[in-house]
Amino acid sequence: MSQIRVTMEVGNDAVAVITIFNPPVNAMAIPVIAGLMEKFDEASRRNDVKAVVLTGNGGKFSGGFDINVFQKVHGTGDVSAMPDVSVDLVVNAIEECKKPVVAAIEGLALGGGLELAIACHGRIAAPKIQLGLPELLLGVIPGLGGTQRLPRLIGLPKAIDIMLSSKPIMSEEGKKLGLIDAIVPSEELLKVSRRWALDIAEKRKPWVRTLHRTDKIGSVSEAKEVIQIARQQARRTAPNLPQHQACLDVIEEGIVHGGYAGILKEVKVMKELVLQDTAKGLVHVFFAQRATSKVPNVTDLGLKPRQIKKVAIIGGGLMGSGIATALTVSNIFVLLKEVNSEYLQKGIKTIQANVGALVTRGKLTKDKAEKALSMLKGVLDYSEFKDVDMVIEAVIENVPLKQKIFSEIEKACPPHCILATNTSTIDLNLVAAKIKSPDRVVGAHFFSPAHVMPLLEIVRTQNTSPQVILDLVAIGKVIKKVPVVVGNCTGFAVNRTFFPYSQGAHFLVNLGVDLFRIDRVISNFGIPIGPFQLQDVSGYGVFLAVWKEFSKSFPDRVFISPLVELLMKNGRNGKINGKGYYSYEKGSKPKPDPSILPIIEECQQQTKIMPGGKPITVTDKEILEMVLFPVVNEACRVLDEGVMVRASDLDTASVLGMSFPSYRGGIVFWADRVGVKHVYKSLKKWSEMYGSFYKPSKYLEERAIQGIPLSAGVTSSTSSKSRL
């Protein structure tokens, strides 16, 4: 805590420079807020101070309010832990200060950091700094006056866009919009800011209090129209997120009743939102993501990650080319190996198309794209593998083929080289069965498309060395993935946890529930597309191959439905040929295809699980639970067997790997919110009605009986068989 402080130095020019010290991003922790109150009070009282400059130490202004406070509020349910900063500090101490205040902004000013800056009477920034209000990503709204001051500085449409999208802008755009008064080189930032503050004090520049401005708002009727359009858009794009409409309510309050009234409503609404499940889920995911890189017996051993400069990828298909794209755009040299020149050229073209798409979407500049493509070389043999730091095998899911490749690369690569496989389901011990150095073998399981999806599942066996795990965690961060370390089993953590997801959906169809209704219920819950549309998109071949693997490993709890095979028999292959559960036409959205109903009836006649041969009657809530509670059940087994380090890792993986809605906090967090007893009793009831697919796991049963959350640490005796 001694690092966290606020200092004030008064120069010969009578300007007091107040500096926030709270590395790494000068977050506004409680001691920082107290320090700012104290220093602004002192500056306003001192006769030798004519003006004030507010800045942050270490090249960063402020990354915003310390969200550890949100975690504390969620832990206690006591909102009084939230300090009253908006009126006491931002309005009274800064904006209404008797001396003019100028913000000297470097690095970033995000969230509460930007709100401090826009309460000042001038803003001087260094080039290329980030400015933004990302609070809605955490389920809340700007709480230090951002909803009122930003529209008054830059106009309503752009201010709403910045808040509702949570996307930062750069200082150059901020200057054009009127958010920033001047951009100067970093080395001149303090000097120019001091002079600017004195110019305001000595009336050479206007002394403007942002909250009092109205010139960029327009008339009340115009403003209301802009807000109404934003409301309609938010209802479409964020239907389950209360913070978007709440933010617009607060903005409107300030326009209709004045800035100060808006400030008071903002404080009230912020405190209401922070206690809602949406904020609890999003804050949980925020901290869960940051915890994934702390791996017991790996990151706590004092090891340092080795630099990985050159990676070989075997297989240039969809996954291999995606992985190669992710590496080359992060300045890592890639050798792409294929079995013949035709396949190799196809792989290289896919990578070029991936990189081009990143440029089109504004994710990559043309210069960086050219650099990325220059980091790629195609090869047809192992002759250039002698100096690679890592090999990633990304061929089809075929055990003998993978074993053959691993025997070959062990001989071709240097002794320090990491031997990784991108398999999504096969046991790593099988892959490494025929090599002499199993300590170098690791799973690097990317999710498709590999250059876009943010999750990297790092799979370790009992032989994998801690150094190799550490290296993979480090490389994951370099290529901007969230690394999650998991144990070795069929499907690992993510695919294994979610294998009952599609099966639960198929079970319901065979019980007579409308297939398209199931998809609607799931997408209304917040998963982007339902399980059947997902099968159409990902391909039936992949679906059947994965189903087969799980049937071998977990025969006691797999539901076999012939529906996909019947679809294929009828010439349907999903999106790839435009005919699946849905029909796909170029330029239009997928449409439910009623012509599959006879195929579904044929499937139901084969499985004969409808009670008395009649469709069951269920509510939307029951549909949701009959699809997702088996997933929770499998998550319990994954935790009980020690496949995951902690429950929050599984939450992160479910959000980033399976698109489980982040505002619901991840699969385990959501189950705890729904209630462990309710999950257990529901599964028990369905298992008695429909059989072993729904049978509750021992871990779930114990937790339900003892009243212990699923996310609490694993304490059962089975943890002794931990895979980690």
RALINVEN-V832942 format. One record per helix or strand of 3 or more residues. SS is the DSSP state (2 for helix, 1 for strand). FROM is the first residue (numbers start at 1). TO is the last residue. Records with the same first field share a line. If there is no record, write none. Layout:
SS=FROM-TO  FROM-TO
//
This chain:
1=5-10  15-21  51-56  100-105  108-110  122-125  130-132  310-314  333-337  376-379  390-393  418-421  441-446  455-460  482-487
2=30-45  68-76  79-81  86-95  112-119  135-138  146-154  156-165  171-177  186-201  210-212  220-237  242-257  259-274  277-291  318-328  341-360  366-374  385-387  399-412  428-431  438-440  466-478  494-510  515-525  531-538  540-553  555-557  563-569  575-577  594-607  611-613  620-640  647-658  662-664  667-674  676-690  692-694  698-706  717-721
//
